Amino acid sequence: MAAFTLSDEVEDTKRIVRSAKEKRYEELMNLIHNIRNYKKIKAISSMLTSFEELMRAYTKALPVISKEENGQTRRFYVRCLVEMDDFITEVWKNMSKNNSKFLTSIRQKLRKYTKEFEEDMAKFRANPDHPDEEEEERAHEFDARCLMISKTFYQQLRSRERQSLVGPPESMREHVVAASKAMRNGNWAAC
């Protein structure tokens, strides 16, 4: 007779529900991060395998990209392709015998793969310092939040409502940090 008992070892893990867009973009970002690390240490063979995984992940993400982004390739992905192209061009001049086979392979695959992204890559090369859309959105959200916190803090100081400032140190710290960041960014009106 089999007895089913609940084990104390089984922990209740919280499941995080993420959208398909978040899953695909997270997968792409992780692979891009790996490729950048391999570029730093010049591990061409590992970079080749990660690039092949990146191509497959992008193919899987195409339905999400076409739905969410209206078919436009995200800037972080184009940035990765441009960086890889520049890296391969640079390393090609000083190639060693060990890496030559992998470098030739990744160069051919990259050239073949980037033909469909030539227009996006040309736009990126024309203005490489332009920030990514997500980075820009996060910066605007942070600025708005910082502005709101620092204005509230400033109003409390002006009206001498000391009781509202007395509270847990975390909330006071948030106000001070937000005000100092606003001042550092030159946003004196927000302080």
C-alpha positions in Angstrom: 0.0 0.0 0.0 1.5 3.3 -1.1 1.2 6.1 1.3 1.2 9.6 0.1 2.5 12.1 2.6 3.3 15.7 2.3 7.0 16.3 2.8 8.3 19.3 4.9 11.0 19.6 2.3 8.6 20.7 -0.4 8.7 24.5 -0.3 6.0 26.7 -1.6 7.6 28.6 -4.4 6.0 31.7 -5.7 5.4 31.5 -9.5 5.9 34.6 -11.4 3.6 35.1 -14.3 5.3 36.9 -17.2 4.1 37.8 -20.6 5.5 36.2 -23.7 7.1 39.5 -24.6 9.0 39.6 -21.3 10.1 36.0 -21.6 11.4 36.5 -25.2 13.1 39.8 -24.5 14.7 38.4 -21.3 16.1 35.4 -23.3 17.5 37.8 -26.0 19.0 40.1 -23.3 20.7 37.1 -21.6 22.2 35.8 -24.8 23.4 39.3 -25.7 25.0 39.6 -22.3 26.8 36.3 -22.8 28.0 37.4 -26.2 29.4 40.6 -24.8 31.2 38.7 -22.1 32.7 36.3 -24.7 33.9 39.3 -26.7 35.7 40.7 -23.7 37.7 37.5 -23.2 37.8 36.8 -27.0 36.3 33.3 -26.7 35.3 33.0 -30.3 34.0 29.5 -30.1 31.6 30.3 -27.2 30.6 33.5 -29.0 29.7 31.4 -32.1 27.4 29.1 -30.1 25.8 32.0 -28.3 25.2 33.8 -31.6 23.5 30.6 -33.0 21.3 30.5 -29.9 20.6 34.2 -30.4 19.4 33.7 -34.0 17.1 30.9 -32.8 15.8 33.0 -29.9 15.1 35.9 -32.3 13.2 33.6 -34.7 11.1 32.4 -31.7 10.5 36.0 -30.7 9.4 37.2 -34.2 5.7 36.7 -33.6 5.9 38.8 -30.4 8.1 41.5 -32.1 5.7 41.8 -35.1 2.7 42.1 -32.7 4.2 44.4 -30.1 6.7 46.4 -32.0 5.0 46.5 -35.4 7.7 44.5 -37.0 10.5 46.9 -36.1 13.7 45.3 -34.7 14.5 46.6 -31.2 17.5 48.8 -30.9 19.3 46.6 -28.3 19.3 43.7 -30.8 20.6 45.9 -33.7 23.3 47.3 -31.3 24.5 43.7 -30.6 24.7 42.9 -34.3 26.7 46.1 -35.0 29.0 45.4 -32.1 29.6 41.8 -33.2 30.3 43.0 -36.8 32.8 45.6 -35.6 34.4 43.1 -33.2 34.9 40.5 -36.0 36.3 43.1 -38.3 38.8 44.1 -35.6 39.8 40.6 -34.6 40.0 39.4 -38.3 43.3 41.4 -38.7 45.0 39.8 -35.7 43.5 36.3 -35.9 45.2 33.3 -34.4 45.2 29.8 -35.9 43.1 28.4 -33.1 40.3 30.9 -33.5 40.5 31.2 -37.3 38.0 28.3 -37.9 35.4 29.7 -35.5 36.0 33.3 -36.6 35.5 32.4 -40.3 32.3 30.5 -39.4 30.9 33.3 -37.3 31.9 35.9 -39.9 30.0 34.1 -42.7 26.9 33.5 -40.5 26.8 37.1 -39.3 27.2 38.5 -42.9 24.4 36.2 -44.1 22.2 36.9 -41.1 22.6 40.7 -41.1 21.5 41.2 -44.7 17.9 41.5 -43.5 19.0 44.1 -40.9 21.1 46.3 -43.1 18.7 49.2 -43.0 18.4 49.1 -39.2 22.2 48.7 -38.8 22.8 51.8 -41.0 20.4 53.8 -38.9 22.2 52.7 -35.8 25.6 53.5 -37.2 24.4 56.9 -38.1 23.4 57.7 -34.5 25.0 55.1 -32.1 24.8 57.3 -29.0 21.0 57.5 -29.1 19.7 55.6 -26.0 17.5 52.5 -26.3 13.8 53.0 -26.0 13.5 51.0 -22.7 16.4 52.9 -21.1 14.8 56.2 -22.1 11.4 55.1 -20.7 13.0 54.1 -17.4 14.9 57.4 -17.2 11.7 59.4 -17.7 9.8 57.3 -15.1 12.7 57.8 -12.6 12.9 61.5 -13.3 9.1 61.9 -12.8 9.2 59.9 -9.5 12.3 61.8 -8.3 10.6 65.1 -9.2 7.4 64.1 -7.3 9.3 63.0 -4.2 11.6 66.0 -4.1 8.7 68.5 -4.6 6.8 66.9 -1.7 9.9 67.1 0.4 10.5 70.7 -0.5 6.9 71.7 0.2 7.1 70.0 3.6 10.3 71.9 4.4 8.8 75.2 3.2 5.6 74.9 5.2 7.6 73.8 8.3 5.4 70.7 8.8 8.0 68.9 10.8 5.6 66.2 12.0 5.1 64.9 8.5 8.9 64.5 8.2 9.1 62.5 11.3 8.7 58.9 10.3 10.7 55.8 9.6 14.2 56.5 8.4 13.6 54.8 5.1 11.1 57.4 4.0 13.4 60.2 5.1 16.3 58.6 3.3 14.2 58.3 0.1 13.5 62.0 0.2 17.1 63.0 0.8 18.4 60.7 -1.9 15.8 61.9 -4.5 16.6 65.5 -3.7 20.3 65.0 -4.0 20.0 63.2 -7.3 17.8 66.0 -8.6 20.4 68.5 -7.6 23.2 66.5 -9.1 21.3 66.4 -12.4 21.0 70.1 -12.3 17.3 70.1 -11.7 17.4 72.7 -9.0 13.7 73.6 -9.4 12.8 70.1 -8.2 14.8 70.4 -5.0 
